[in-house]
Amino acid sequence: MRTQIRELIETTILTLTIFAVLQFSLQNYLVQGPSMIPTLNEGERLFVNKLIYKRIPSIELSKTFPFINKSESKYVYFFNPPEKGEIVVFKSPNIPNIKIVKRAIGLPGDEISINNGTVIVNNSPLNERYVSNLGKSNIPRFIVPPNHLFVLGDNRLQSDDSRSWGLLNSKNIIGRVFIIYWPLNNFKLF
């Protein structure tokens, strides 16, 4: 009897630990709207890695660990900051209860412009093989400030993105898309 109770307690603790880790590191997301076609289609379900972009204020880190120098950036990422081309899910800058999925195009310090639909990053046209129609938008040259991203949908003709509402503050990022898990015939790892 004592062995069975111990096994039950161990199983419960293990189950709760796994559940807590998954809740902290993963989130599912339902694609709504056509803004990321052809990469993501409406109705697809995704897993988002919430852990990859976790960050801590650099000043707090340098107070706790004096051997770590204060970073020029306001934040230090545990793993990686967002990289160009990654697909990110974030809280809408306009409606916080809404979550949006877009592609990171410009990172802090990047010089961005759009000329007749062609995105130019640091004076080089971006090769966007994932976009079927670039559209005809134009944006004058600007530099992405620290702790911000310039994000665009892959379906430029039907995407509400940084071209209309501006830069994405990094604090709104939930995580990086890493798998399409439903429907099964669209299964894909990123």
N, C-alpha and C positions, 0 to 999 in steps of 0.2 A: 504493500500500500504506500509506504513512504517513497519508494522508487517511482511509482506512478505519479505521485504528487510533485516530486522533484522534476520529472520529465515534463509534466504539464506546465510547471512554472518556467522551465528553460525554453520550452516551445513558445510560450506566450511572450516571454522577453525577446526572443529572437524575431518573432513575428512583428512585434511592436517596433523593434529596432529597424528592421527592413522597411516597414511602412514609413517610419519617420525619415529615413534616408531617401526613399523614393519621393516623398512629399517635398522634401527640401531641394532635391536635385532635378526632378522631372515635372513637367506639366503637359497635359494634352491641349491641343488647340484645333478648332474646327475652322477650316478656310471658308470665309464668306466673301463673296464677290469675285469679280474677274480680274482684279488688279495684278495678280502674279502669274496669269496664264502666259506662256505654256508650262512654266516650271511647276506651279501649284494650281490645281483646279478646285473650283467651288465644291464643297462637300467633302473634300479630303480631310482626314484626321492626321494630325502630326504630333510627334513628341518633341518638346522643347527642352533643351538642356539649360536649366536655370543656374546651375553651379558654375559654368564656364566663365561667366562674366561677373561673378561675385567680386566685390571690391571693398576696400577699407580706406578711410581718409588717411593720406600719407602722414599728416601731422600726428595723428593718433598712433600710427605704427612706429614713428620715430620716438615718441614719448615712451611707449611700452618697451621697445627694443632700441636702446641708445646706439648700438653698433650699426643700425640701419640708418642711412642718410635720408633726410627728407627729400622726397622726389619733387621735381619741377611740376609735375602734374598734381592735381588736388587728390588723386586717388591712386592706389596701387591695387592691381588686379591679382587675385589669388592664382589664377591660371593664365588667361589671355584676355587682352582687350579685344573688341570686335575688329575683324580684319576685312579688307576690301573683298567684296563678292559674297560675303556670308549673308545668309537669310536670317533676319532677326524678327522676333516678336516683341512688341512693346505696347505700353499704354498710350493711347491716343493723346497727343498734345492738347487737343481741343475738348475731348470728352473722356475723362479719366477712367470711366467704367468700361470703355470699349478697348479691345485689344486688336492690334493691327499687325500684319506681316508684310515686310518689305526687304529689299536688298540693300546692304551697306555699300555705298558708292564712294563717298568721301569721308576720310578720317581726319581727326584733328591735325591741323597744319597743312592739309592738302589744299591746293588752289584748284577751284572748280569753275567751269563755265559750261554752258550748253549753247551750241551753235547749230541752228536748224535741225534739232533733234540729236545731234552728235554730242555726247558727253566728253568733255576734255578735262583730264585730271593731270595736274602738274605739267601742262603744255603738251600732253600726249593724248590723242583720241583713244577712248576706251573701247576695246574689242568686246562687244556685248553680244556674243553668239546666242545668249538666252533670250534676246529680245527679237520679236518677229517684225515689229514696226516701230521705228524710233520716234515717229511723229515729227512735229516741226517746231517744238518749243525752243525758246531762247532765254538764257539767263546770263547776265554780265558776270565777269570774273569776280570771285570773292575767295576768301580763305576761311576754311572751317576752323572755328575757335576751339580751344581746349574743352574737353568733356562734351562734345557734340558730334553728331554724325549727319551726313547728307544721305538720305535714303530715297530710293525710287522703286516703283513697282515695275515688274518685267513687262507688263502690258501697258505701255506708256500712254496709249490712247484712252484708257479707262482706269487710270490710277490717280487717286488723291494722295499726294506724297509731298516731299520737301519742296517741290516746285510751287506748291500752292500754300502750304502752311509753315514753311520754313524748316530750320534745322531741328533735329531731334536731340533733346537733352539726354545724355547717357543715363541719367537717373531713372528715366522711363523705360529702359530696356529690361525685359523679363528674361530673355535668353536667346539662344541660337537654335534654329530648326536643325534637327539631326536625323529625323526619320519620318517618312510617310508610312503609316501603318494600316490605313484603311482608305479605300477598299484594297483588299489584298493584291489584286492584279496591278495596282499602282505602287506597290511596295518599293521604297527607294531610300538609300542611305545618303546623307550629304556629308 
